[in-house]
């Protein structure tokens, strides 16, 4: 999720505290290192103005050691630690500032934001709610409170909070995006599309809004428009391999095999071990009649993960196309061992036996297949041809005729052969 920017660094707060610290040091000369506090505060102020967080942190650590009740020093120490990416230490410093002054808005806000960024939104809620209460018109406080609510699953409250933010500033593209994300999570796809569209209009550079629209439209079963937005998002994020893989699957579903192949190849070149990728490349290569490639990818898929029966069936089908009949038979048998109800695997095995001219083995399987609901017409041709080769004339004639009744232009070459065989077999029966 896109964030709204860097944490606050309030040098004005530091400056006011520097003056207070000088006065305090003069009033309490007996405290250890008191005389050094003004100099250390000025050192920290100068370092923070230059983003020299290491120097600032070192100076501020000495300040809080000498003046442990100096609220602003703890606050700025928290900021310095944040700049050094020492998040745990930053949290400790901000908590100390809040302990000393529970109504210090800046400390509440920064602590809440930091805890949210540390994936602890539950702990952040208390501080962000307090910050939002202290300054009801502060957009950033209201926004991060809404985000923490959303991250803790309080979606109804988060939605109201986002609406509050948009009331304060209707032109915040990031908040429209956050609202779209919330709707997407709730499967309120039409509302999500609306929010993502507004986000994109407000900030055309917010490419994540295109991804949000794509996902929402996919939820609405509007795959055609979803594809367009996926493409626009990937134009800005070409290295998002997960989304590119997902788009390739959509291309496959829409029959755009060439586009799917190109997308999958892009993912494969960058991350060939991606789960499911080799199998998908096997599928699309087969659709494009690139059978040697299809076989290569299917075999790679079989090696890289536990293979289900459907993968063995798919490899068997590719091997059939390559005329590797015995290898195909073995794959179909493996597929059937894993799923005895797979009609596709059974049809593949029957076909491989038929093409090997093992007609007596093929016939029982073909008979079972043609008795199943909505059998493929070509099965009747294979069954007829098997009987024909075994000289079982009546069965051959019967199945040729059934094939011709069902095919009706689907397989012109086979229909011509069947027509010729019907004429000849009828003549033989009349003798």
FENQUI-V504828 format. One record per residue. N is the residue number from 1. PSI is psi in degrees with one decimal (999 if undefined). Layout:
BEGIN
n->N psi->PSI
n->N psi->PSI
END
This chain:
BEGIN
n->1 psi->137.7
n->2 psi->135.0
n->3 psi->166.4
n->4 psi->-2.6
n->5 psi->-177.3
n->6 psi->163.2
n->7 psi->161.7
n->8 psi->140.9
n->9 psi->103.7
n->10 psi->87.6
n->11 psi->-27.8
n->12 psi->-38.4
n->13 psi->-42.9
n->14 psi->-42.4
n->15 psi->-42.4
n->16 psi->-36.2
n->17 psi->-34.6
n->18 psi->-43.8
n->19 psi->-44.1
n->20 psi->-38.8
n->21 psi->-37.2
n->22 psi->-45.1
n->23 psi->-40.4
n->24 psi->-37.0
n->25 psi->-33.4
n->26 psi->-29.6
n->27 psi->-19.6
n->28 psi->64.4
n->29 psi->-14.3
n->30 psi->-18.5
n->31 psi->143.2
n->32 psi->135.1
n->33 psi->9.6
n->34 psi->-38.1
n->35 psi->-22.3
n->36 psi->-13.8
n->37 psi->-49.4
n->38 psi->-42.7
n->39 psi->-42.1
n->40 psi->-39.2
n->41 psi->-41.8
n->42 psi->-38.1
n->43 psi->-44.8
n->44 psi->-43.3
n->45 psi->-46.9
n->46 psi->-41.9
n->47 psi->-42.1
n->48 psi->-36.1
n->49 psi->-22.5
n->50 psi->7.9
n->51 psi->29.8
n->52 psi->79.2
n->53 psi->-31.4
n->54 psi->-47.0
n->55 psi->-42.4
n->56 psi->-45.1
n->57 psi->-42.4
n->58 psi->-43.6
n->59 psi->-43.6
n->60 psi->-31.3
n->61 psi->-39.2
n->62 psi->-35.6
n->63 psi->-50.1
n->64 psi->-23.4
n->65 psi->-38.4
n->66 psi->-35.1
n->67 psi->74.9
n->68 psi->-11.0
n->69 psi->12.0
n->70 psi->95.4
n->71 psi->-48.5
n->72 psi->-31.1
n->73 psi->-41.1
n->74 psi->-41.6
n->75 psi->-49.5
n->76 psi->-27.2
n->77 psi->-39.5
n->78 psi->-41.8
n->79 psi->-41.2
n->80 psi->-42.8
n->81 psi->-36.5
n->82 psi->-43.0
n->83 psi->-26.7
n->84 psi->2.8
n->85 psi->28.1
n->86 psi->77.2
n->87 psi->-40.5
n->88 psi->-42.6
n->89 psi->-36.3
n->90 psi->-43.5
n->91 psi->-44.9
n->92 psi->-44.0
n->93 psi->-44.6
n->94 psi->-39.7
n->95 psi->-38.5
n->96 psi->-39.7
n->97 psi->-41.6
n->98 psi->-37.3
n->99 psi->-40.8
n->100 psi->-34.3
n->101 psi->90.8
n->102 psi->-19.2
n->103 psi->15.0
n->104 psi->100.1
n->105 psi->-48.5
n->106 psi->-38.7
n->107 psi->-42.2
n->108 psi->-45.4
n->109 psi->-50.0
n->110 psi->-40.4
n->111 psi->-43.2
n->112 psi->-43.4
n->113 psi->-44.4
n->114 psi->-44.6
n->115 psi->-37.1
n->116 psi->-44.9
n->117 psi->-21.4
n->118 psi->14.7
n->119 psi->37.2
n->120 psi->60.9
n->121 psi->-26.4
n->122 psi->-44.0
n->123 psi->-28.4
n->124 psi->-27.7
n->125 psi->-48.9
n->126 psi->-44.6
n->127 psi->-38.3
n->128 psi->-35.5
n->129 psi->-42.0
n->130 psi->-43.3
n->131 psi->-42.6
n->132 psi->-33.6
n->133 psi->-39.8
n->134 psi->-35.9
n->135 psi->84.5
n->136 psi->-22.6
n->137 psi->7.0
n->138 psi->109.6
n->139 psi->-45.3
n->140 psi->-38.9
n->141 psi->-43.9
n->142 psi->-38.6
n->143 psi->-49.2
n->144 psi->-29.6
n->145 psi->-43.0
n->146 psi->-41.4
n->147 psi->-40.9
n->148 psi->-39.4
n->149 psi->-43.9
n->150 psi->-42.9
n->151 psi->-22.7
n->152 psi->11.4
n->153 psi->7.1
n->154 psi->69.1
n->155 psi->-37.4
n->156 psi->-44.2
n->157 psi->-37.2
n->158 psi->-41.3
n->159 psi->-45.1
n->160 psi->-37.8
n->161 psi->-42.1
n->162 psi->-38.0
n->163 psi->-35.8
n->164 psi->-43.9
n->165 psi->-45.0
n->166 psi->-27.0
n->167 psi->-37.5
n->168 psi->-38.3
n->169 psi->92.9
n->170 psi->-12.1
n->171 psi->16.2
n->172 psi->101.0
n->173 psi->-38.7
n->174 psi->-35.7
n->175 psi->-38.9
n->176 psi->-39.5
n->177 psi->-45.3
n->178 psi->-40.7
n->179 psi->-40.2
n->180 psi->-41.2
n->181 psi->-41.0
n->182 psi->-46.0
n->183 psi->-38.8
n->184 psi->-42.9
n->185 psi->-32.1
n->186 psi->1.6
n->187 psi->30.4
n->188 psi->72.4
n->189 psi->-39.5
n->190 psi->-41.9
n->191 psi->-35.8
n->192 psi->-44.0
n->193 psi->-44.5
n->194 psi->-43.8
n->195 psi->-42.0
n->196 psi->-36.8
n->197 psi->-43.0
n->198 psi->-40.5
n->199 psi->-43.2
n->200 psi->-35.9
n->201 psi->-39.4
n->202 psi->-34.1
n->203 psi->89.7
n->204 psi->-21.2
n->205 psi->-7.8
n->206 psi->80.0
n->207 psi->-24.0
n->208 psi->-24.4
n->209 psi->-33.5
n->210 psi->-40.2
n->211 psi->-42.4
n->212 psi->-44.7
n->213 psi->-39.9
n->214 psi->-46.5
n->215 psi->-38.8
n->216 psi->-41.8
n->217 psi->-34.0
n->218 psi->-39.2
n->219 psi->-30.4
n->220 psi->4.7
n->221 psi->23.6
n->222 psi->68.6
n->223 psi->-32.4
n->224 psi->-48.5
n->225 psi->-31.7
n->226 psi->-43.3
n->227 psi->-42.8
n->228 psi->-43.9
n->229 psi->-34.2
n->230 psi->-42.7
n->231 psi->-41.7
n->232 psi->-40.2
n->233 psi->-44.4
n->234 psi->-24.4
n->235 psi->-31.1
n->236 psi->-22.5
n->237 psi->66.8
n->238 psi->-18.3
n->239 psi->5.0
n->240 psi->88.0
n->241 psi->-33.9
n->242 psi->-45.4
n->243 psi->-37.2
n->244 psi->-40.1
n->245 psi->-43.8
n->246 psi->-43.3
n->247 psi->-39.4
n->248 psi->-38.3
n->249 psi->-39.1
n->250 psi->-41.4
n->251 psi->-43.4
n->252 psi->-45.0
n->253 psi->-29.5
n->254 psi->6.0
n->255 psi->15.4
n->256 psi->71.7
n->257 psi->-39.4
n->258 psi->-43.7
n->259 psi->-39.4
n->260 psi->-42.8
n->261 psi->-45.3
n->262 psi->-44.1
n->263 psi->-43.4
n->264 psi->-37.0
n->265 psi->-36.5
n->266 psi->-44.5
n->267 psi->-41.2
n->268 psi->-40.1
n->269 psi->-33.2
n->270 psi->-36.7
n->271 psi->76.6
n->272 psi->-20.5
n->273 psi->5.4
n->274 psi->125.9
n->275 psi->132.7
n->276 psi->-9.5
n->277 psi->-47.0
n->278 psi->-41.5
n->279 psi->-41.1
n->280 psi->-39.6
n->281 psi->-34.5
n->282 psi->-42.4
n->283 psi->-51.3
n->284 psi->-33.1
n->285 psi->-38.8
n->286 psi->-41.4
n->287 psi->-32.9
n->288 psi->7.3
n->289 psi->27.5
n->290 psi->70.6
n->291 psi->-39.7
n->292 psi->-40.2
n->293 psi->-42.2
n->294 psi->-46.7
n->295 psi->-43.5
n->296 psi->-46.0
n->297 psi->-38.6
n->298 psi->-41.6
n->299 psi->-36.3
n->300 psi->-41.7
n->301 psi->-38.5
n->302 psi->-30.1
n->303 psi->-28.9
n->304 psi->-15.6
n->305 psi->158.8
n->306 psi->125.9
n->307 psi->131.8
n->308 psi->168.3
n->309 psi->-30.6
n->310 psi->-32.3
n->311 psi->-40.1
n->312 psi->-39.6
n->313 psi->-43.6
n->314 psi->-42.7
n->315 psi->-40.4
n->316 psi->-40.5
n->317 psi->-41.4
n->318 psi->-42.1
n->319 psi->-34.5
n->320 psi->-45.2
n->321 psi->-28.1
n->322 psi->1.9
n->323 psi->26.8
n->324 psi->76.1
n->325 psi->-42.1
n->326 psi->-39.8
n->327 psi->-40.1
n->328 psi->-45.0
n->329 psi->-44.5
n->330 psi->-40.8
n->331 psi->-40.4
n->332 psi->-37.2
n->333 psi->-40.0
n->334 psi->-41.3
n->335 psi->-43.0
n->336 psi->-31.3
n->337 psi->-32.1
n->338 psi->-24.6
n->339 psi->94.0
n->340 psi->-14.7
n->341 psi->5.5
n->342 psi->105.9
n->343 psi->-35.6
n->344 psi->-42.2
n->345 psi->-39.6
n->346 psi->-41.9
n->347 psi->-39.8
n->348 psi->-42.5
n->349 psi->-44.7
n->350 psi->-40.4
n->351 psi->-42.6
n->352 psi->-38.1
n->353 psi->-41.9
n->354 psi->-44.9
n->355 psi->-22.5
n->356 psi->3.5
n->357 psi->29.2
n->358 psi->68.1
n->359 psi->-38.5
n->360 psi->-31.7
n->361 psi->-32.7
n->362 psi->-36.2
n->363 psi->-48.5
n->364 psi->-37.7
n->365 psi->-41.1
n->366 psi->-38.7
n->367 psi->-42.6
n->368 psi->-38.8
n->369 psi->-39.5
n->370 psi->-17.6
n->371 psi->-12.0
n->372 psi->160.2
n->373 psi->139.6
n->374 psi->59.0
n->375 psi->151.3
n->376 psi->133.8
n->377 psi->-33.8
n->378 psi->-22.0
n->379 psi->-36.3
n->380 psi->-36.1
n->381 psi->-46.0
n->382 psi->-39.9
n->383 psi->-43.7
n->384 psi->-44.9
n->385 psi->-36.6
n->386 psi->-48.4
n->387 psi->-39.9
n->388 psi->-44.7
n->389 psi->-22.6
n->390 psi->4.6
n->391 psi->31.6
n->392 psi->86.2
n->393 psi->-46.9
n->394 psi->-44.1
n->395 psi->-38.7
n->396 psi->-47.9
n->397 psi->-45.0
n->398 psi->-44.3
n->399 psi->-30.4
n->400 psi->-43.8
n->401 psi->-40.5
n->402 psi->-40.0
n->403 psi->-46.4
n->404 psi->-34.2
n->405 psi->-35.2
n->406 psi->-32.1
n->407 psi->-52.6
n->408 psi->56.6
n->409 psi->-2.1
n->410 psi->-33.1
n->411 psi->78.9
n->412 psi->-42.9
n->413 psi->-45.8
n->414 psi->-34.5
n->415 psi->-39.3
n->416 psi->-44.9
n->417 psi->-44.1
n->418 psi->-41.0
n->419 psi->-43.5
n->420 psi->-41.1
n->421 psi->-36.2
n->422 psi->-45.3
n->423 psi->-46.1
n->424 psi->-43.3
n->425 psi->-37.6
n->426 psi->-40.7
n->427 psi->-41.2
n->428 psi->-38.4
n->429 psi->-23.9
n->430 psi->-10.8
n->431 psi->999
END
